[in-house]
Every structure is written in structure tokens, then in C-alpha cells.
Amino acid sequence: MADLTDAEARVLSAVDEAWAVARLQDLVAVPSVGGTPAESEVQHLVGDWLEELGCAVDRWEVDLAEAATAPDAPGQEVERSEAWGVVGTGPAAEAGTPALVFCGHTDVVPPGDRALWPRDPFDPHVTGGAVHGRGSCDMKAGVVAALAALAAVRTAGVRLARPVAVHAVVGEEDGGLGAWAALRRGHRGDLCVIPEPTAGAVVTANAGALTFRLEVTGHAAHAAHRDRGVSAIELFERVHAGLRAFEAERQAGADPRFDGVPYPYGISIGRVRAGDWASSVPDRLVADGRYGVRLGEDVAAARAALEVRLAELCAADPWLAGHPVRLTWTGGAFASGSLPAGHPLLPAVQRAVADTGAGVPPERAIPAGSDLRLYAAAGVPTLHYGPGDLHLAHGPLERVPVDELVTAARAFALLTLRTCGVA
């Protein structure tokens, strides 16, 4: 561990593991699935904690009508009757724009088949040195790590020269509604760290992701004479094979920061619905999927590339040439995003992590969309570093190691002091 100032040593010692684990369990216990009332409940809980930490807290109800019509809105995949934004700004000797922002989302994806979980996904428990439960990894542990860093600064009695802020946001899983709303309200910072799970790396770029729908039209017939019909399922098989080939082409020349990731710009079909009777040839199929956007690729250009390829696939098929697949763009739209090359935020985070004794984290890119692109587009240099492994997110084995939670909190505490300064 490097030589630390007295203030840095005191703040590191003040990071409270028990406090962080208890807060994480409290957050996981709130089933804040996107679009449910608990999505607002968890936001108010984080707001209360920020007030307890001495932050000035801005809570506001997001204008959903505006979010549905604004040209720069990121889109949503779930219906909401309300959504809340919460931003806490820590006390400092000087007012003004925060020197550092931690942005974390509190919404989670549905748990899926609960029978596949070892126990209730919203009954958090500590087993094998990890906190288990839906949202523990993605990304309530990251939110708690940021809060624990602020708590350590407060406990150590260190007064910051410039403010630090925590943006608690919703709707990240389906587009980025909360981050968009926070930025639209005017909340900014000189720098931003998003503590998404990064498996010990620092993530400086992320691919984008677009959701789409395919509607395939066949011709119905009695199943006893299926040769008289045209199965929409069999048509989709051909289309899907073509999309897999297209996917393989788009991986060529991927950024080396994606090292070890086979599909940085993947195409995945997540839901398929077809037919309405077992003894009929299905005449309609609807498939919803996710389409990866390359680093630096314009979203409009990415859409056009898929549209052109789908048109080519249809033109090459006797039936689909006259009955082309209908493609529509639905739900969230994630552009790619990246930290500017050579920006000092990367070595600052790497040094902070190393100074906790955890070693220097490598630089990586991830194939998932995130709020990084919204902050980057707003002119705020942003990267990811946080506890947990994205491979465990969205699944029934979701968990986060306690030691990674503590390491992130300690690194964030050091980064806060070094970025905001000590008064």
C-alpha cells in the first residue's frame, strides 16, 4: 500500500464493513423491479440515507410525459405510473459543481422463475462471504459502496474542499430514464464513476444496445396438411440463421479492450411468440431481441445496417420476398460510450484501487449498454468501476463478495479525497 496522507489513512480506517453489508441487505430486500411501486420506494430509502450522511438532497418526480416525447429521451421498456430522481450533494468548503459524481441505479430486472433460486431472491443473506439476492450485484452493491465512502469521510471528520454527489437513478435496465432525468434537471459533475459490477477491472468503454421486434407472416393451414401452409416458425428459423451470420460479421475488428468477450456486439433473441392453436400451421410469429451497437457507431447507422441486412434476407427467400419481415425499434436505445483516450480519470481510479492493497485493476470494455453514454454525451468524463461480476447479474445465482464491496468503498473514499480535495 502506498504512502497515504493522514486524512486518507483515517478515511480508509473509517470504512465500515458491517454498515455497508447491512445497507446492502436493506436495499436488496426492496423488490425494486422496473415499473413497480418499489422502484420509487427504494429511491426514497437512498434519499433518506443521503440526508443522514449530511448531504443536501434533491428529490423530484420525473415528468413521464416529457420522457415519452422528448427527442433525446432514452426510451423505456416497462410502463410506469411514477418515477423519482434522487441526488445527494455532500457538504464542502466551497459550493458549486461537484468535483466527482457517483451514479448508481436502484432498479432491478425481474427474478424470473423463483424455483431456480436457492431461496427468495428478495430475502438477502450472507453466505460464503457474499451477499446474495436480486440486485445485490447489479448494482445495489455499487450504490452502497459510494454511500459507504461518503460515510467514511464523514466519520473520519474530513471536510472536503469541493462537493461530491451521488446520483441515485431508476430505469437504467430499460434505457436510462433516471440518468437522463438527472442530467436534464441540471445535475452535473467534473467527473463521474458508475459503480457497475466490473469484476475487478476499470471499464472505460461500453457497447451500445438497441431493442427490436420482428413480425413474421406465414400462411395458416390445418396441421394435417401442413404442406398447404407456410409456417412462420420455419420462416423465422431462416431469418435467425441469417442474423447469426450478420452477428459474426459485426464482431470483426472489435476493440482490444473486449479481450475474451466473444460477442461484444451480439444479437440475441430474448422472446418469441407464435401460433394460436396446436393443430394449425402458425401464420404469425413475433420475436423481440437485442442488437449490439459498435463502439463509436452512430445509432442511426447501426439501425440502418440491420434494416438493410434483413431486407436482403427477405429478398433471397421466395415467400419472404413477397411477405417481408416487419422490423420495429422498441424500448430502450443505448448508444455506445467511452472515456476519452488518455483521460486522467482512469489512472486516478486505478491508483485509488491499488492504494487499498487490491492491486492495479486492468482496463476493459464491456458489451452491455449503460448510463455511461448519457454522462459522456453531456460532457462528463465517465467510467465504470464497482463490486461484483456482470456474469452473475440477471440470473438466479446473483451475489456480490463482501470483500469487493469493501474494496470499492475504500477506493471511492480515496478517490473522493483526491478529487474533491481536503479543506
C-alpha positions as a Markdown table, in Angstrom:
| # | Residue | x | y | z |
|---|---|---|---|---|
| 1 | Met | 0.0 | 0.0 | 0.0 |
| 2 | Ala | 1.4 | 3.4 | -1.0 |
| 3 | Asp | 2.2 | 6.2 | 1.5 |
| 4 | Leu | -1.1 | 7.9 | 2.5 |
| 5 | Thr | -1.8 | 11.3 | 3.9 |
| 6 | Asp | -3.2 | 11.4 | 7.5 |
| 7 | Ala | -6.6 | 12.2 | 6.1 |
| 8 | Glu | -6.5 | 9.3 | 3.6 |
| 9 | Ala | -5.4 | 6.9 | 6.3 |
| 10 | Arg | -8.2 | 8.0 | 8.6 |
| 11 | Val | -10.9 | 7.7 | 5.9 |
| 12 | Leu | -9.7 | 4.2 | 4.9 |
| 13 | Ser | -9.9 | 3.1 | 8.5 |
| 14 | Ala | -13.4 | 4.6 | 8.8 |
| 15 | Val | -14.9 | 2.4 | 6.1 |
| 16 | Asp | -17.4 | 0.2 | 8.0 |
| 17 | Glu | -17.9 | -3.2 | 6.5 |
| 18 | Ala | -20.8 | -4.1 | 8.8 |
| 19 | Trp | -22.6 | -0.8 | 7.9 |
| 20 | Ala | -22.1 | -1.5 | 4.2 |
| 21 | Val | -23.4 | -5.1 | 4.4 |
| 22 | Ala | -26.4 | -4.1 | 6.4 |
| 23 | Arg | -27.3 | -1.3 | 4.0 |
| 24 | Leu | -26.9 | -3.6 | 1.0 |
| 25 | Gln | -29.2 | -6.1 | 2.6 |
| 26 | Asp | -31.8 | -3.4 | 3.2 |
| 27 | Leu | -31.6 | -2.4 | -0.4 |
| 28 | Val | -31.9 | -5.9 | -1.8 |
| 29 | Ala | -34.9 | -6.5 | 0.4 |
| 30 | Val | -36.8 | -3.8 | -1.6 |
| 31 | Pro | -38.0 | -5.6 | -4.7 |
| 32 | Ser | -37.4 | -2.6 | -7.0 |
| 33 | Val | -38.2 | -4.2 | -10.3 |
| 34 | Gly | -38.6 | -1.6 | -13.0 |
| 35 | Gly | -42.1 | -0.2 | -13.3 |
| 36 | Thr | -43.3 | -1.4 | -9.9 |
| 37 | Pro | -44.0 | 0.9 | -6.9 |
| 38 | Ala | -40.9 | -0.5 | -5.1 |
| 39 | Glu | -38.8 | 1.3 | -7.8 |
| 40 | Ser | -39.9 | 4.6 | -6.1 |
| 41 | Glu | -39.7 | 3.1 | -2.6 |
| 42 | Val | -36.0 | 2.3 | -2.9 |
| 43 | Gln | -35.2 | 5.8 | -4.2 |
| 44 | His | -36.7 | 7.4 | -1.1 |
| 45 | Leu | -34.8 | 5.0 | 1.1 |
| 46 | Val | -31.5 | 6.0 | -0.6 |
| 47 | Gly | -32.6 | 9.7 | -0.2 |
| 48 | Asp | -33.1 | 9.2 | 3.5 |
| 49 | Trp | -29.6 | 7.7 | 3.9 |
| 50 | Leu | -28.1 | 10.6 | 2.0 |
| 51 | Glu | -29.7 | 13.0 | 4.3 |
| 52 | Glu | -28.4 | 11.1 | 7.3 |
| 53 | Leu | -24.9 | 11.5 | 5.8 |
| 54 | Gly | -25.3 | 15.3 | 5.8 |
| 55 | Cys | -26.0 | 15.7 | 2.1 |
| 56 | Ala | -28.3 | 18.2 | 0.6 |
| 57 | Val | -30.8 | 16.0 | -1.2 |
| 58 | Asp | -32.8 | 16.9 | -4.3 |
| 59 | Arg | -35.9 | 14.6 | -4.8 |
| 60 | Trp | -38.2 | 15.2 | -7.7 |
| 61 | Glu | -40.9 | 13.3 | -9.6 |
| 62 | Val | -39.7 | 12.6 | -13.1 |
| 63 | Asp | -42.0 | 14.1 | -15.8 |
| 64 | Leu | -43.0 | 10.8 | -17.5 |
| 65 | Ala | -45.0 | 12.7 | -20.2 |
| 66 | Glu | -41.9 | 14.6 | -21.1 |
| 67 | Ala | -39.8 | 11.5 | -21.1 |
| 68 | Ala | -42.2 | 9.9 | -23.5 |
| 69 | Thr | -42.0 | 12.7 | -26.1 |
| 70 | Ala | -38.6 | 14.4 | -25.7 |
| 71 | Pro | -36.4 | 13.8 | -28.7 |
| 72 | Asp | -33.3 | 12.9 | -26.6 |
| 73 | Ala | -35.2 | 10.6 | -24.2 |
| 74 | Pro | -33.6 | 7.1 | -24.0 |
| 75 | Gly | -36.9 | 5.2 | -24.2 |
| 76 | Gln | -38.5 | 2.7 | -21.8 |
| 77 | Glu | -39.5 | -0.9 | -21.9 |
| 78 | Val | -41.8 | -1.0 | -19.0 |
| 79 | Glu | -44.9 | 1.1 | -18.1 |
| 80 | Arg | -44.5 | 3.4 | -15.1 |
| 81 | Ser | -47.1 | 5.5 | -13.2 |
| 82 | Glu | -44.3 | 7.4 | -11.5 |
| 83 | Ala | -40.5 | 7.7 | -11.2 |
| 84 | Trp | -38.3 | 9.6 | -8.8 |
| 85 | Gly | -34.9 | 11.1 | -9.1 |
| 86 | Val | -32.6 | 11.5 | -6.1 |
| 87 | Val | -29.4 | 13.4 | -6.0 |
| 88 | Gly | -27.4 | 14.0 | -2.8 |
| 89 | Thr | -24.6 | 16.5 | -2.7 |
| 90 | Gly | -22.1 | 16.3 | 0.1 |
| 91 | Pro | -21.1 | 19.3 | 2.2 |
| 92 | Ala | -17.9 | 21.1 | 1.2 |
| 93 | Ala | -16.0 | 24.3 | 1.9 |
| 94 | Glu | -17.0 | 25.6 | -1.5 |
| 95 | Ala | -20.3 | 25.4 | -3.3 |
| 96 | Gly | -20.7 | 24.8 | -7.0 |
| 97 | Thr | -20.4 | 21.9 | -9.4 |
| 98 | Pro | -19.4 | 18.7 | -7.7 |
| 99 | Ala | -15.9 | 17.6 | -8.5 |
| 100 | Leu | -17.0 | 14.0 | -8.5 |
| 101 | Val | -20.2 | 12.1 | -9.1 |
| 102 | Phe | -21.1 | 8.6 | -8.3 |
| 103 | Cys | -24.1 | 7.4 | -10.3 |
| 104 | Gly | -25.9 | 4.2 | -9.5 |
| 105 | His | -29.2 | 2.7 | -10.5 |
| 106 | Thr | -31.5 | 1.2 | -7.9 |
| 107 | Asp | -33.9 | -0.6 | -10.3 |
| 108 | Val | -33.5 | -4.3 | -10.9 |
| 109 | Val | -34.8 | -6.8 | -13.5 |
| 110 | Pro | -37.5 | -9.4 | -12.6 |
| 111 | Pro | -36.3 | -12.5 | -10.8 |
| 112 | Gly | -37.7 | -14.9 | -13.3 |
| 113 | Asp | -38.6 | -18.4 | -12.2 |
| 114 | Arg | -38.3 | -18.3 | -8.4 |
| 115 | Ala | -38.0 | -22.0 | -8.3 |
| 116 | Leu | -34.5 | -21.7 | -9.8 |
| 117 | Trp | -33.3 | -19.5 | -6.9 |
| 118 | Pro | -31.7 | -21.2 | -3.8 |
| 119 | Arg | -34.1 | -19.0 | -1.7 |
| 120 | Asp | -36.4 | -16.0 | -2.1 |
| 121 | Pro | -34.5 | -13.5 | -4.4 |
| 122 | Phe | -35.6 | -10.6 | -2.2 |
| 123 | Asp | -34.6 | -12.2 | 1.1 |
| 124 | Pro | -30.9 | -11.1 | 1.2 |
| 125 | His | -28.5 | -13.3 | 3.0 |
| 126 | Val | -24.7 | -13.6 | 3.6 |
| 127 | Thr | -23.3 | -16.9 | 2.7 |
| 128 | Gly | -19.8 | -17.9 | 1.7 |
| 129 | Gly | -18.5 | -14.3 | 2.1 |
| 130 | Ala | -21.0 | -12.9 | -0.3 |
| 131 | Val | -24.4 | -11.1 | -0.2 |
| 132 | His | -27.0 | -13.0 | -2.3 |
| 133 | Gly | -30.2 | -11.7 | -3.9 |
| 134 | Arg | -31.6 | -9.9 | -6.8 |
| 135 | Gly | -29.9 | -6.6 | -7.4 |
| 136 | Ser | -27.0 | -7.4 | -5.0 |
| 137 | Cys | -24.5 | -7.3 | -7.8 |
| 138 | Asp | -26.4 | -5.3 | -10.4 |
| 139 | Met | -26.0 | -2.8 | -8.9 |
| 140 | Lys | -27.1 | -2.1 | -5.4 |
| 141 | Ala | -23.6 | -3.1 | -4.1 |
| 142 | Gly | -22.2 | -0.3 | -6.2 |
| 143 | Val | -24.6 | 2.2 | -4.8 |
| 144 | Val | -23.8 | 1.1 | -1.2 |
| 145 | Ala | -20.0 | 1.4 | -1.9 |
| 146 | Ala | -20.5 | 5.0 | -2.8 |
| 147 | Leu | -22.6 | 5.7 | 0.3 |
| 148 | Ala | -20.1 | 3.9 | 2.5 |
| 149 | Ala | -17.3 | 6.1 | 1.1 |
| 150 | Leu | -19.3 | 9.2 | 2.0 |
| 151 | Ala | -20.0 | 7.8 | 5.4 |
| 152 | Ala | -16.3 | 7.1 | 5.9 |
| 153 | Val | -15.4 | 10.7 | 5.0 |
| 154 | Arg | -18.0 | 11.9 | 7.5 |
| 155 | Thr | -16.9 | 9.5 | 10.3 |
| 156 | Ala | -13.2 | 10.5 | 9.8 |
| 157 | Gly | -14.1 | 14.2 | 10.3 |
| 158 | Val | -12.6 | 15.2 | 6.9 |
| 159 | Arg | -14.0 | 18.3 | 5.3 |
| 160 | Leu | -13.9 | 18.3 | 1.5 |
| 161 | Ala | -12.8 | 21.4 | -0.4 |
| 162 | Arg | -15.4 | 20.8 | -3.2 |
| 163 | Pro | -18.6 | 18.8 | -3.2 |
| 164 | Val | -19.1 | 15.2 | -4.1 |
| 165 | Ala | -22.5 | 13.9 | -5.3 |
| 166 | Val | -24.4 | 10.7 | -5.5 |
| 167 | His | -27.0 | 10.3 | -8.3 |
| 168 | Ala | -29.5 | 7.5 | -7.5 |
| 169 | Val | -31.3 | 6.7 | -10.7 |
| 170 | Val | -34.1 | 4.4 | -11.9 |
| 171 | Gly | -34.9 | 2.9 | -15.3 |
| 172 | Glu | -31.3 | 2.0 | -16.2 |
| 173 | Glu | -32.2 | -1.5 | -17.0 |
| 174 | Asp | -34.7 | -0.4 | -19.7 |
| 175 | Gly | -33.0 | 2.6 | -21.2 |
| 176 | Gly | -31.6 | 5.1 | -18.7 |
| 177 | Leu | -34.6 | 7.2 | -17.7 |
| 178 | Gly | -33.2 | 8.2 | -14.3 |
| 179 | Ala | -29.8 | 9.3 | -15.5 |
| 180 | Trp | -31.4 | 11.2 | -18.4 |
| 181 | Ala | -33.8 | 13.0 | -15.9 |
| 182 | Ala | -30.9 | 13.9 | -13.5 |
| 183 | Leu | -28.8 | 15.4 | -16.3 |
| 184 | Arg | -31.9 | 17.2 | -17.7 |
| 185 | Arg | -32.5 | 18.7 | -14.3 |
| 186 | Gly | -29.0 | 20.2 | -14.4 |
| 187 | His | -27.1 | 17.8 | -12.2 |
| 188 | Arg | -23.5 | 17.6 | -13.4 |
| 189 | Gly | -20.0 | 17.0 | -12.2 |
| 190 | Asp | -16.5 | 17.4 | -13.4 |
| 191 | Leu | -16.0 | 13.6 | -13.3 |
| 192 | Cys | -18.3 | 10.6 | -12.9 |
| 193 | Val | -17.8 | 7.0 | -11.7 |
| 194 | Ile | -20.6 | 4.5 | -12.3 |
| 195 | Pro | -20.0 | 1.6 | -9.8 |
| 196 | Glu | -21.5 | -1.1 | -12.0 |
| 197 | Pro | -20.0 | -4.6 | -11.4 |
| 198 | Thr | -16.7 | -4.8 | -13.3 |
| 199 | Ala | -15.1 | -8.0 | -11.9 |
| 200 | Gly | -12.0 | -6.1 | -10.6 |
| 201 | Ala | -11.4 | -4.1 | -13.8 |
| 202 | Val | -11.9 | -0.5 | -14.7 |
| 203 | Val | -14.3 | -0.2 | -17.7 |
| 204 | Thr | -13.6 | 2.8 | -20.0 |
| 205 | Ala | -16.0 | 1.9 | -22.8 |
| 206 | Asn | -19.2 | 0.1 | -23.4 |
| 207 | Ala | -21.0 | -1.1 | -26.5 |
| 208 | Gly | -24.5 | 0.1 | -27.1 |
| 209 | Ala | -27.7 | -1.9 | -27.4 |
| 210 | Leu | -31.0 | -1.5 | -29.2 |
| 211 | Thr | -34.1 | -3.5 | -28.7 |
| 212 | Phe | -36.1 | -4.5 | -31.7 |
| 213 | Arg | -39.2 | -6.5 | -32.8 |
| 214 | Leu | -39.6 | -8.8 | -35.8 |
| 215 | Glu | -43.0 | -9.8 | -37.1 |
| 216 | Val | -43.0 | -12.8 | -39.4 |
| 217 | Thr | -46.1 | -13.5 | -41.5 |
| 218 | Gly | -46.8 | -17.1 | -42.9 |
| 219 | His | -49.9 | -18.8 | -44.1 |
| 220 | Ala | -52.2 | -20.8 | -41.8 |
| 221 | Ala | -53.4 | -24.3 | -42.7 |
| 222 | His | -54.6 | -27.4 | -40.9 |
| 223 | Ala | -51.7 | -29.2 | -39.4 |
| 224 | Ala | -52.8 | -32.5 | -41.1 |
| 225 | His | -51.9 | -30.7 | -44.4 |
| 226 | Arg | -49.1 | -28.5 | -43.3 |
| 227 | Asp | -47.7 | -28.6 | -46.8 |
| 228 | Arg | -50.6 | -26.3 | -47.7 |
| 229 | Gly | -49.4 | -23.7 | -45.2 |
| 230 | Val | -46.3 | -21.6 | -44.6 |
| 231 | Ser | -45.1 | -21.9 | -41.0 |
| 232 | Ala | -44.0 | -18.5 | -39.5 |
| 233 | Ile | -41.7 | -20.5 | -37.2 |
| 234 | Glu | -39.9 | -22.2 | -40.1 |
| 235 | Leu | -39.5 | -18.8 | -41.8 |
| 236 | Phe | -38.1 | -17.4 | -38.6 |
| 237 | Glu | -35.5 | -20.2 | -38.5 |
| 238 | Arg | -34.1 | -19.0 | -41.8 |
| 239 | Val | -34.2 | -15.4 | -40.7 |
| 240 | His | -32.5 | -16.2 | -37.4 |
| 241 | Ala | -29.7 | -18.1 | -39.2 |
| 242 | Gly | -29.1 | -15.1 | -41.4 |
| 243 | Leu | -28.9 | -12.8 | -38.3 |
| 244 | Arg | -26.4 | -15.1 | -36.7 |
| 245 | Ala | -24.2 | -14.7 | -39.8 |
| 246 | Phe | -24.6 | -11.0 | -39.6 |
| 247 | Glu | -23.7 | -11.0 | -36.0 |
| 248 | Ala | -20.5 | -12.8 | -36.7 |
| 249 | Glu | -19.5 | -10.2 | -39.3 |
| 250 | Arg | -20.1 | -7.4 | -36.8 |
| 251 | Gln | -17.5 | -8.8 | -34.4 |
| 252 | Ala | -14.6 | -8.2 | -36.8 |
| 253 | Gly | -12.1 | -5.7 | -35.6 |
| 254 | Ala | -13.6 | -5.3 | -32.1 |
| 255 | Asp | -11.7 | -3.0 | -29.7 |
| 256 | Pro | -8.9 | -5.0 | -27.8 |
| 257 | Arg | -10.4 | -3.9 | -24.5 |
| 258 | Phe | -13.1 | -6.5 | -25.2 |
| 259 | Asp | -10.4 | -9.2 | -24.8 |
| 260 | Gly | -12.0 | -12.6 | -24.1 |
| 261 | Val | -15.6 | -11.4 | -25.0 |
| 262 | Pro | -16.8 | -13.5 | -27.9 |
| 263 | Tyr | -19.7 | -11.2 | -28.8 |
| 264 | Pro | -19.0 | -7.6 | -27.9 |
| 265 | Tyr | -21.8 | -6.6 | -30.4 |
| 266 | Gly | -24.1 | -9.5 | -30.0 |
| 267 | Ile | -27.6 | -10.1 | -31.5 |
| 268 | Ser | -29.8 | -12.0 | -29.1 |
| 269 | Ile | -33.5 | -13.1 | -29.4 |
| 270 | Gly | -35.0 | -12.9 | -25.9 |
| 271 | Arg | -38.6 | -13.6 | -26.6 |
| 272 | Val | -40.6 | -15.5 | -29.3 |
| 273 | Arg | -44.4 | -15.9 | -29.6 |
| 274 | Ala | -46.0 | -17.8 | -32.4 |
| 275 | Gly | -49.3 | -19.6 | -33.3 |
| 276 | Asp | -52.6 | -19.8 | -31.5 |
| 277 | Trp | -53.6 | -23.5 | -32.0 |
| 278 | Ala | -51.5 | -26.7 | -31.8 |
| 279 | Ser | -53.2 | -28.2 | -34.8 |
| 280 | Ser | -52.7 | -25.2 | -37.1 |
| 281 | Val | -49.7 | -24.1 | -39.1 |
| 282 | Pro | -48.7 | -20.8 | -37.4 |
| 283 | Asp | -49.3 | -17.8 | -39.6 |
| 284 | Arg | -47.6 | -15.2 | -37.4 |
| 285 | Leu | -44.5 | -15.0 | -35.2 |
| 286 | Val | -43.3 | -12.1 | -33.1 |
| 287 | Ala | -39.7 | -12.1 | -31.8 |
| 288 | Asp | -38.1 | -9.4 | -29.5 |
| 289 | Gly | -34.4 | -9.1 | -29.4 |
| 290 | Arg | -31.3 | -7.0 | -28.5 |
| 291 | Tyr | -28.8 | -5.7 | -31.1 |
| 292 | Gly | -25.3 | -4.6 | -30.1 |
| 293 | Val | -24.0 | -1.2 | -31.3 |
| 294 | Arg | -20.3 | -1.0 | -32.0 |
| 295 | Leu | -18.0 | 1.5 | -30.2 |
| 296 | Gly | -18.3 | 4.9 | -31.9 |
| 297 | Glu | -21.1 | 3.7 | -34.2 |
| 298 | Asp | -23.9 | 6.1 | -34.7 |
| 299 | Val | -27.2 | 4.6 | -33.5 |
| 300 | Ala | -28.9 | 5.5 | -36.8 |
| 301 | Ala | -26.2 | 3.8 | -38.8 |
| 302 | Ala | -26.5 | 0.7 | -36.6 |
| 303 | Arg | -30.2 | 0.6 | -37.2 |
| 304 | Ala | -29.8 | 1.0 | -40.9 |
| 305 | Ala | -27.3 | -1.8 | -41.1 |
| 306 | Leu | -29.8 | -4.3 | -39.5 |
| 307 | Glu | -32.6 | -3.0 | -41.7 |
| 308 | Val | -30.5 | -3.5 | -44.9 |
| 309 | Arg | -29.4 | -7.0 | -43.9 |
| 310 | Leu | -33.0 | -8.0 | -43.0 |
| 311 | Ala | -34.2 | -6.7 | -46.4 |
| 312 | Glu | -31.5 | -8.8 | -48.1 |
| 313 | Leu | -32.5 | -11.9 | -46.2 |
| 314 | Cys | -36.2 | -11.4 | -47.2 |
| 315 | Ala | -35.4 | -10.7 | -50.8 |
| 316 | Ala | -33.5 | -14.0 | -51.1 |
| 317 | Asp | -36.5 | -16.1 | -49.9 |
| 318 | Pro | -39.4 | -16.9 | -52.2 |
| 319 | Trp | -42.0 | -16.4 | -49.6 |
| 320 | Leu | -40.4 | -13.5 | -47.6 |
| 321 | Ala | -39.8 | -11.6 | -50.8 |
| 322 | Gly | -43.5 | -11.0 | -51.1 |
| 323 | His | -44.2 | -11.0 | -47.4 |
| 324 | Pro | -41.2 | -9.3 | -45.8 |
| 325 | Val | -40.5 | -9.4 | -42.1 |
| 326 | Arg | -41.6 | -6.2 | -40.3 |
| 327 | Leu | -38.9 | -4.7 | -38.1 |
| 328 | Thr | -39.7 | -2.1 | -35.5 |
| 329 | Trp | -37.4 | -0.5 | -32.9 |
| 330 | Thr | -38.9 | -0.7 | -29.4 |
| 331 | Gly | -37.9 | 0.1 | -25.8 |
| 332 | Gly | -34.6 | 1.4 | -24.7 |
| 333 | Ala | -31.9 | 2.7 | -27.0 |
| 334 | Phe | -28.3 | 2.6 | -25.6 |
| 335 | Ala | -25.6 | 4.3 | -27.7 |
| 336 | Ser | -22.1 | 3.2 | -27.1 |
| 337 | Gly | -19.9 | 5.3 | -24.7 |
| 338 | Ser | -16.3 | 5.8 | -23.7 |
| 339 | Leu | -13.9 | 7.8 | -21.6 |
| 340 | Pro | -11.7 | 10.0 | -23.8 |
| 341 | Ala | -8.4 | 8.3 | -24.6 |
| 342 | Gly | -5.7 | 9.4 | -22.2 |
| 343 | His | -8.1 | 11.0 | -19.6 |
| 344 | Pro | -6.6 | 11.1 | -16.1 |
| 345 | Leu | -9.7 | 9.6 | -14.5 |
| 346 | Leu | -8.5 | 6.2 | -15.5 |
| 347 | Pro | -5.1 | 6.3 | -13.7 |
| 348 | Ala | -6.8 | 8.1 | -10.7 |
| 349 | Val | -9.2 | 5.2 | -10.2 |
| 350 | Gln | -6.5 | 2.6 | -10.8 |
| 351 | Arg | -4.3 | 4.3 | -8.2 |
| 352 | Ala | -7.1 | 4.5 | -5.7 |
| 353 | Val | -7.8 | 0.8 | -6.0 |
| 354 | Ala | -4.1 | -0.1 | -5.8 |
| 355 | Asp | -3.7 | 2.0 | -2.7 |
| 356 | Thr | -6.3 | -0.1 | -0.9 |
| 357 | Gly | -4.0 | -3.0 | -1.4 |
| 358 | Ala | -6.1 | -4.7 | -4.1 |
| 359 | Gly | -3.6 | -4.3 | -7.0 |
| 360 | Val | -3.8 | -2.2 | -10.1 |
| 361 | Pro | -7.1 | -3.1 | -12.0 |
| 362 | Pro | -6.8 | -3.7 | -15.8 |
| 363 | Glu | -8.7 | -1.5 | -18.3 |
| 364 | Arg | -11.6 | -3.2 | -20.1 |
| 365 | Ala | -14.6 | -2.6 | -22.2 |
| 366 | Ile | -18.0 | -4.3 | -21.8 |
| 367 | Pro | -20.6 | -5.5 | -24.3 |
| 368 | Ala | -23.5 | -4.0 | -22.2 |
| 369 | Gly | -25.3 | -0.7 | -22.6 |
| 370 | Ser | -25.1 | 1.6 | -19.6 |
| 371 | Asp | -25.7 | 5.1 | -18.3 |
| 372 | Leu | -22.1 | 5.9 | -19.2 |
| 373 | Arg | -23.1 | 7.1 | -22.6 |
| 374 | Leu | -25.5 | 9.7 | -21.2 |
| 375 | Tyr | -22.9 | 11.3 | -18.9 |
| 376 | Ala | -20.3 | 11.2 | -21.6 |
| 377 | Ala | -22.7 | 12.8 | -24.1 |
| 378 | Ala | -23.3 | 15.5 | -21.5 |
| 379 | Gly | -19.6 | 16.3 | -21.4 |
| 380 | Val | -18.9 | 14.5 | -18.1 |
| 381 | Pro | -15.9 | 12.1 | -18.4 |
| 382 | Thr | -17.2 | 8.8 | -17.0 |
| 383 | Leu | -16.0 | 5.2 | -16.4 |
| 384 | His | -17.2 | 2.1 | -14.5 |
| 385 | Tyr | -15.6 | 0.5 | -11.5 |
| 386 | Gly | -17.6 | -1.4 | -9.0 |
| 387 | Pro | -18.0 | -4.6 | -6.9 |
| 388 | Gly | -19.3 | -7.8 | -8.5 |
| 389 | Asp | -19.2 | -9.6 | -11.8 |
| 390 | Leu | -21.6 | -8.8 | -14.6 |
| 391 | His | -21.7 | -12.5 | -15.5 |
| 392 | Leu | -23.8 | -13.1 | -12.3 |
| 393 | Ala | -26.3 | -10.3 | -13.0 |
| 394 | His | -29.8 | -11.1 | -14.1 |
| 395 | Gly | -29.5 | -14.7 | -13.0 |
| 396 | Pro | -30.6 | -16.8 | -10.1 |
| 397 | Leu | -27.1 | -17.0 | -8.6 |
| 398 | Glu | -26.7 | -13.3 | -8.3 |
| 399 | Arg | -24.3 | -12.3 | -5.5 |
| 400 | Val | -21.5 | -9.9 | -4.6 |
| 401 | Pro | -18.4 | -10.7 | -2.5 |
| 402 | Val | -18.3 | -8.6 | 0.7 |
| 403 | Asp | -14.5 | -8.0 | 0.2 |
| 404 | Glu | -15.2 | -6.5 | -3.2 |
| 405 | Leu | -17.9 | -4.2 | -1.7 |
| 406 | Val | -15.4 | -3.0 | 0.9 |
| 407 | Thr | -12.5 | -2.6 | -1.6 |
| 408 | Ala | -14.8 | -0.4 | -3.8 |
| 409 | Ala | -15.9 | 1.7 | -0.8 |
| 410 | Arg | -12.3 | 2.2 | 0.2 |
| 411 | Ala | -11.2 | 3.1 | -3.3 |
| 412 | Phe | -14.1 | 5.5 | -3.6 |
| 413 | Ala | -13.2 | 7.2 | -0.3 |
| 414 | Leu | -9.6 | 7.8 | -1.5 |
| 415 | Leu | -10.8 | 9.0 | -4.9 |
| 416 | Thr | -13.2 | 11.4 | -3.2 |
| 417 | Leu | -10.5 | 13.0 | -1.2 |
| 418 | Arg | -8.1 | 13.2 | -4.1 |
| 419 | Thr | -10.6 | 14.6 | -6.5 |
| 420 | Cys | -12.6 | 17.0 | -4.2 |
| 421 | Gly | -9.6 | 18.0 | -2.1 |
| 422 | Val | -9.4 | 18.4 | 1.7 |
| 423 | Ala | -10.3 | 21.8 | 3.1 |
